[in-house]
Amino acid sequence: MALQCAHCYKHFSIAKVTNSRGKGLSVEVQCPHCAAWLGHNKGLSVTKIVGFYSGVTAALVAYFVEGVAHITTPLMILAVIVVCLSHIMDHLKMVEAPDDGVNSTNE
């Protein structure tokens, strides 16, 4: 999986990340090129998770309960739209800029 730094705009592999901090949705990684700390937007991550599980729940209810397809089908469609939009909008943001001495040449 390739990530793009929000500070230097260079792509890097998640395998090249050596420094990270935090856990769960609050995890932050350090760019191997410029040493900036990067993280995801927690609100969009929560929206993506809620949308996914809402869609799965609606699909299960539609499968096991008769006569609710007119309710669950629009809910599943809405859940797919929410997951897709929040996934597209969820990108790395700079949490902490690198120190001036780390990458002053801007390689």
N, C-alpha and C positions, 0 to 999 in steps of 0.2 A: 504494500500500500504506500503510495507516494503522498507526502504532505508538502505544502508550500508555506514557507515562512512569511509571516505578515510584516516582517521588518526588512529583510534583504530580498524577499521574493524568489529565493532559490528553492528548488525542489530537493527533498531528501527522503530517504526511506526510513520507515519506523524502526528498522533494524539498526540504523546508524545512530539512533538516540542513545546516549550514554547516561544522561542526567535527567531525572524526573523527580517531581515532588507532588505530594497530595495523594488522595485515594478516591476511587469511585468517579463521580461526575466532576470532582474538583481537581482531577489530575492535570498537571502542567508538565510540558516537556521543554527541553532546552535545544534550540537550533544548533546543529553541529557546525554550521558555517559562521554565524555571527554571535552565538551565545545568548540570544534573546529568549526569554521565557514565554511560551505560547500555551494557550488553553482554549477550550471550547466554551461556548455560551451555555450556561447551565439551564437557562429557561428554554432554549430550543431543544436541548437534549431531553429535558423532562417532557416537553410537548411531543417529541418524537416517540418516546416510550409510552406515554398515555395514549397517543393515537394508535400505535401498534396494538396494544392490549385491548383497546376499545374495539378495534376491528376484529380481532380474534374472538373476543367475547360475543360480539354481534353475530359472527359466523357460526359459533357454537350454538347460540340460542336459535338461530335460523334452522340449523340442522336438526336439533332435538325437539323443538316446539313447533307444532303445526299452526298455521294461520298468522304468523308474525312476519312473513316475508316482506309485506308492504312497509314495515317499520325497519326491519334489520337491513334490507338492501340499501336504502339511502344512507344508513349509518355506516355500513361497510365502505361505501363509496366516499363518504366524507372522511372516514378514517384514513383511507388510502391517500386522499388529497392532502390531509394534514401531515401524514408521514413524509410524503414526497416533498412538500414545500419546506417543512422544517429540516429535512435532510439537505436540500439544495442550499438553504440559507445558513446552515451550521458549518462554519469554517473556522480555522484557527484564528485567534486574535492575539495580539501582543499583550501580555500581562505585565511584563517588566522589560524595559529596554536594556540592551547590553551596556556594560561599562565602556567608557570612552577608550580605554587602553586595550580592550580585547580585540577589536577589529577596526582599527583606525584607518587601514588602507582600503577598506571596502572592496575586498577581493571579488 
